[in-house]
Amino acid sequence: MKYFNVTACAVSALLAFTAPLQARDTVFVVSPDQPAAALKSQLEMSIQHVLETLKAGETAIFIDGQNARMLGIFLVPEGKAYENPNARITANRDVLSALKKVIDAAENGNDDGATGVANIPGALRLIASNFTAGEGGADLVVLADPRFSDALAPSVSMMGGAVPGDGHVLAKPSQSPFGTKGFENGLRGYDVYFGMLGANWAVSNAHRAYVERLLAASASAMGGKPQVISDDLNTLFARLKSDVDAQVSFDPLVATDKLEMITFAPDTGDVPDIFTRDATRSPAPRSYLREVKGLELALSWDCDGCDLDLYAWPSPASDVIYFQQSQTDEGQLFKDFTNSPNLTNGYETIQFSSAVDPSALQIAVNLYRGTPPGGTVTGELRLGVGDDVWITSFQINAPDGNKGYGGDIVVSQGRAPSEHWVMIDPIIALMASGAQN
């Protein structure tokens, strides 16, 4: 229905609505950064919900989720006359006009590639600070591409398969744009519905699952109850209208102050990944000891409650690839949650984008967090080239993690400064026989 150019037909259709009224105050977060037709459709669905469900005295607040500003408030006045949708529309022409201006601006300024990106964590904090839910509760509907992106903060962009780790969500907003600390009760009383916009944004099923967990965990950390996370807006609005309490289940956040962006590799489809490929039963060709192209490293370990980090740098002059610098000119670090037994703590892989000299390559592993049973964590490092995989084992004998302390010594001196670290020689690994596995 075209609520921004209301016709007699639209009003007649609304007058025929007879479903029971169960609505509460509602906050809608939308993104202007998308094609005008898509934005118009979302706003029309929102206005339809408002006209069909809001009772006298209730409001619907519209927020620009990209620029963190209020677009307007739709209020249903008291009085029998306002049971008529036409009267409600007339009473709220100012907010409808403001929403139409947002659509017009999108039509004039956005291209077809705009996906509806918004600052979702910032919008949640804005609402938590300024719009407290009443005694009857409230609904919060977020319609946006779930990926955060800020040109001024490229290191925390969620584009390209990156997702913030739990430390970002648990941090203060001054420490991370995803931070929720200090807003623990800000969304108390809110049922939260996320409508994920944008086609083909997920690089893998694991990536999609982790983004959905991020949304649910962020709302929950602020006291809200995540009800729906879906890219099907019809399903979302049907659930919103039904007001059924069926919260989204998700793995709880793991207490950590580690600020890392987790990057997911694209699905390999039918091609076995480095963790599932059979080990090569002969040493690597001698030529690999001087130069190898397409080298991939994969780290796995046997302690569920432990977090191990992989560090690698191809030469003394190279930038180190690790969790705080997951991409350099020479390679990229990814998390693997398909093979890891723990959704919140994936294994790690590094894929080099240029040829590597194994004699110059430095590889280190750190026990960042966790208490290994018996004070020992064992693991494997796999080196893959094409279909070949060579495996070497290691162990770290430490009572608990040290949060990467001593990493500067590891990089500058190429040695393990404490029991929390182990250096791995790639030459020895490449010359190992896969028969050991």
N, C-alpha and C positions, 0 to 999 in steps of 0.2 A: 504494500500500500504506500502511496506517495504522500507521506505526512508533511513533506516540505512544499507541497503544492496540493493542498487538501481538496478533494473533489466530493461531490454529493454521493457518488458510489462508494467511496471509501468510508464515509460516515455511516451510510446505510449498512454496510457490512459489519461495522463495529457495533451498531445498535442491535444486531441479531445475536451478539455473543451472550450466552447464558450460563457459562461455567461458573462454579462457586468462586468467590473472591477469597484468596488465601495469601495475597502478597504482603510484603513488608517494604520498608524503605530500601532502596536499591541504589548502588553506585555502579556506573558503567565506565570502564576504561577503554578507550579506543585509540587507534593510531591513525593520524592523518597521512602517514607515509605509505600510501598504497593507492592503487587505481581508484578513481572517483566512484566507479560503478560498484566496486566491492565495498568501499566505505559506506556508500549510500544504502546498500542492501543490509549491512550490519546495523546501521542506525535505524532503519525502518523496522527491522526485527525487534530492536530494543524498544522503540516507541510503541509498537504493537503490544509488546508485553506490558508496558506501562499502562496503556489505555485499557487493556483487558483485566488487569489484576490489581492495580493500586486502588486503595480505598481512600476516602476523604481524610485529608490531613497528612497523607503519606507523600513522600517525595522520591524523585529519581534524580541523582546527581550525575552529570556527564563530565568526564575528565579526559583531557588530552594527555595520553600516556607517553607521548614522545617528548613533550615540552613541559610536563608537570604543571599544567594549569587547568583551572576549572572552566568548562565551556558554558555551563548553565545548569539551572535547577528546574526541574519539572515538578510542579506542585498541584495536587488535586485539592481544590478548595472545598470547604464545608458547604453543605446545602444540597437539597434533593436535585436541584437543577444540574449539578455537576456529575450526576450519574449518567448524563448524556455525553458521549465521547466528543460530540461537536462542541459542547460547552467547555470541555476540558482542553480541547485544542485551542479554542479562542482565548482561554485564560492563560495559555502558555505560548502565545505566538512569539514572544521575545526569545525564548530558549530555542524554539523550532527555527527561528530566523538565524540564530547564532550557529546552529548545527548545519543549516543550509550553506552558510558562508564557509564552513570548514570543507564541505563537499565541493563547493565552487573552487576553493583554493587548491584542492587536490586535483580537480579537473584541469586547472590551468598550469599547475606546477609539477605534478608527478608523472613519471613514465610508467609503462606497463611492467617494468621490472621491479618496481617498489613492492615490498612484501608485507608491509605492516609492522616493521620493527618499532619497538617502544622500549622505554626504560621501565620495565616491569618492576624491578626491585625499588626503584625510586618512586613509582606510583603507589606501591604498597605502603611505603613509609609515609608518603604524603597523606594517604587516607588514614593511616594509623594515627597520625599527628593531628588531623583536622576534622575527622568525621567519625566520632565515636558511635558505635551501634547503640540503639535504644534498648529498653528492657525487653522488647519483643524480638530483638535481633535485627539483622540486616543481611542483604545479599550483595555480594561483590562479583561483578562480571568483568573479566579481562579478555578483550578480543584483540589479539596481537600476535605477531610472529614471536615465538618464545625466546629468540636469540637476542642477547644484549649486544649492542654495538655502539661505540662512542669513538669518533675520530680523534678525540683528545686523549683517549686511553686505549690505544691499540693492543697493549699487552694483556688486557682482560676482555678482548672481544670474543664473542661466542661464535663468530663466523668460522667456517672451515672445520666444523666438528669439535670445537673446544667447549668445555663446560667447566665452571668453577668447582673446585673441591669444597669439602665441608668447611674447611677453615675460613673460606671467603664468606659463607653464609653466617657463620658464628661470630665473625669479626664486627667491629664498629664500622659504621658507614664512613668514618674518616680513614679507615684502613682499607676498605674494599667497597666498591659500588654495590656489591651484593649483600653487604652487612645488615644484620638484623638486631645486633646487640643494642639494648636500650629501647627496643620496641616490642619487648616480649609479650605485652598484653594489649598492644595497639589495635589488633584486629579481633579482640575477644567479642564474641557474639556474631561474627560474620560467617556466613556460609560462602565459600569462594568457588567460583566457576571459571575455569580457564578454557577459552576457545583459541586453539593454536592455528594461526594463519600461516600462509606461505606454503607453496608446493615443493616437495622434495628437499626440504631443509635437513632432514636426518640422513647422515652418511651411513648409518647401520642401525639395526634393531637395538643394539646395546646403547648406542648414542641416544636414540629416541627415549628409551627407558630411563636413562640417566637425566635427561632434560625434564621428563615428566616428574621424576623424583625431586629434582631441584625446585620445580614450581610448588609441589605439594609441601616439601620441607620448609620452603621460605614462608609460605602462608601459615603453616603450623607453628613455626618458630615465633611468629608475631601473635599467636593466639587464635588464628582463624582455623576454620574447619574446611579443608579442601574437599569439594563434593564431586566435581567433574573436571577432567582434563581430556579434551577431545578436539579433533579437527573437524568434527561434524557439528555444525552450529545448530541444526535442527534438533539433534539429540540434546545438545546443551540447553536450549531454550525449553524443550519439553520437560527436562529434569528441573529446571529453574521454576517452571510453572507448577509442577507437582509438589514442590517443597518437601520432597522425601529426604530424610536424613540418612544417607548412605555414603559415608566418608571414604575417600580414596585411601587405600593402604599403601605404605611405602616403608622402605628400610630407614630406620631413624638415623639422624645425623651422628657421626662419630666425633667425639670431643677432640679437637685439634686446633692448633694455631697455625698450621701449615697453609700458606697461601699459594696454591698451585692451580694452574689451568690445565685440565685434563683433556688431551686431544685424542679423539677416536679415529682409527683408521677406517677407510671404507670397507664394506663387506667384500670378502674375496670370492663369494659365490661358491662354485663347485671346486675352486682351486684350494687345496689344503694350505692352511696358514703355517707359519714357522713352528708353532707349538705342536701341531698335529702331524707334520711331515716326519717320516722315518729318518733316523740318523743315517748318514752316509758311512759305509763300513770301511772306507779307506781314507788315508790322509789326503789333505787338499793338494792339488797340483802345485809344484814348486813355484810356478809363475805367480800364484796367489800370495806368496810370501813377500813379493816386491810391490805388487799392485793388484787390487781387486775392485771390480765395479759391481754395483748393486748390492753391497754388503748390508745385511740386516742383523741386528743384535736383539736377543729376546731374553728377558730375565724372569725367572719364576722361583718360588720358594715354598717351604712347607709349613709355614706358621700363619694361620688365618688371622690372628690378631696383630700381626706385624706389618709394618710398612717399610719396604726396602726401596731404595732409589738407585737408578742406574745413571752413571756419569760417563761420558765419552767425549774425547776430542782427538781429531785425526792427526794433529801435529802440535808442537809447542806454540805455534803462532795462531792456532785455531781457537774459536770461541767454544766453550764447553756446552755440550747439549745435556740438559738435565731439567728437573721439574720447574725451575724458575726461569729457564731459558729454553723452552721446548722446541724452538725452531731457529736455526742459523742458516747461513748460506750453504752449509755442507750437509745438513741433515735435519731430521725432525724426530721428536719423541712422541710416541703414542701410548695410550693405555689400552690394555686388552682385558675386557670383562667377559668375553665369551669363554675363555679357558680358565680364568681365575675363579675360585670358589666363592669369592666375596664381591658383591656388587659395589661396595663402597671402597674397595681397595684392589684395583686391578693390577695385573702383571704389566710390565713395561717393555716396550720395543723401541728401538732406534733404527730408522731407515736413512742410510746415507744417500745423498743425491749426486755425489761426485765420487770419482775413484779415490780409494784409500790405500795408503801404504801401511800394512799391518805392523811393520817394524817400528813405525812412528806412532801408531795408534795407542792411546792410553784409555784403559777401561777401569772404572772403580765402582764398587757397590757399597752403599751405606745402610746400616740399620737405623732408620730415622725414628721409628716409634714402635712400641710393643715390647712385651716381655716373653721371650722364647722359652718354651718348656725346657727345663734343665739348663738354661743359659746358652743354648746353641740353636741357631737357625741354619738349616742347610738349603742349598738351592742349586739351580743350573743356569748357566749362560749358554745360549744357543747362538751360533754364528751361521747365518744362512746366505747362500749365493745361488740364485736360481732355484733348482729343485734340490740342491745339496744342503745338508745341515750337519754341522759338527758341534759336539756337546762337551762342555767341561763343567765339572762340579766344584762347588766351593762351600765353605761354612764360615760363619761368624760366631765367635764365642764371646758373647757379651750379655750381661743380665737384662739390659733394656736398651732402648734407642737413645741417641744423643742429638737428634734433630739436625743432623748434618754438620755438627761442630767439627772443625778441622778441615773443612772442605778447601779452604784456601791453601793449606799445606799440601793436600792431595794434588791440587792442580799445579802449584808452583814447583813442587819437589818430586811429584810422581811417586809418592810413597804413602802407605797407610799410617796416619799419625796416632791411631789408637785401635783398640780391639773392635771398635764399631765399624771399621772399614776393612775392605779387602781389595787388593789390586789383582786384575786378571790379565795374564799375558795372552794376547790374541794369537801369537805364533804357536804357542803350546797348544792352544785350543784347536787351531786349524790342522795341526799335525796329529791330533788325537784320532783314534779309530772309533767309529760309531758302535763297534761291538760292545763297548763298555756299557751302553744303554740297553 
